[in-house]
């Protein structure tokens, strides 16, 4: 989503090469590029004006020290000011109340409230070890209640039943009573939305808020709606005492300006962002990390956290012992690595968090999620014996495997070649050849010698 903004801002570094220090003249030229980049990304005009003024004041006369170029120095200033604009630090959910802590989800229809309610319930259960109850008070949208019920079943989260003949307030109070009696830690209330802000919707959600007195009132907004996201957020902020914002569909192809504008316009922190359609695609929002991603520095911390959550440590240790014992790395292990990558959100999710240069280098290898799926399909088409003894896969077996996976024989050959390269790397690890492995990668990635 933020690729265009990233490339425009990265261009500033090149334009300031060879200059000894930041001056009013070269800052003015650079800020013109910053202003254009932000406006193209659909950032609200008042936000653009404030950000560029803050950057100018902070950068003017700043000495370029050490190995920094003026462009890098200015990007450093922009990074700090972007972080301030988006809130400086992550604001976690406040669940410090007598259980159940009530979270009220508000927003327009189509913003992703119901899906986000399920994602949030999953995150609270897995990361915070909370017992969560989901309830839908949307009695207007066809199948809204059934959608949340289905999500709850898939995620194995408790669900409080309701139907369209009931009043939203009655449903919410009954769910609260149930959650209290059954010792739930958190109650997430999914509310009705409309296609646009109207008085009836605002009156209803105000009544719900007054009856439930939630500790968290979260505004769910679609990042792909651009400027409208900011206007809608302001309308909800005026009507309700919002405690935070959840920005959905940040993985979409829109320009992403809402991420920079919502905090400034509403004064409320962005607490979470939706980064994929998968049920684990909800992340805590860290302004400093988002600023780094916008400026092409990547988000390595989030990548590490994702790996810690997604990787099966026991399986990884088992594989390490197997390789070190000399038993070798076979196609069963190769498939297990593909599965681990999928748990972390797939290739696209990983590349999105890499610094721009590494991401471009990885993109050059032309590996994407569809190819990963194809690799897994080919391995599934093999017999257990073939997976354990890939060296036995010759022409006739390749034809049978290709037919079973619905691919061409060349795709089977490609998989076996990739497997052989991975196998060689694993042998290096097992022989303590980490230094040799790093030398073999020299020149393939920026900064690696």
PyMOL commands that set and color helices and strands:
alter all, ss='L'
color gray80, all
select helices_A, chain A and resi 3-15+24-40+45-59+70-86+113-128+144-155+168-181+199-212+223-225+227-239+258-266+287-294+300-310+313-324+331-343+346-353+356-364+369-380+384-388+390-392+395-405+409-430+434-440
alter helices_A, ss='H'
color red, helices_A
select strands_A, chain A and resi 101-106+132-136+158-160+186-190+216-222+244-248+270-274+282-284
alter strands_A, ss='S'
color yellow, strands_A
deselect
rebuild
show_as cartoon
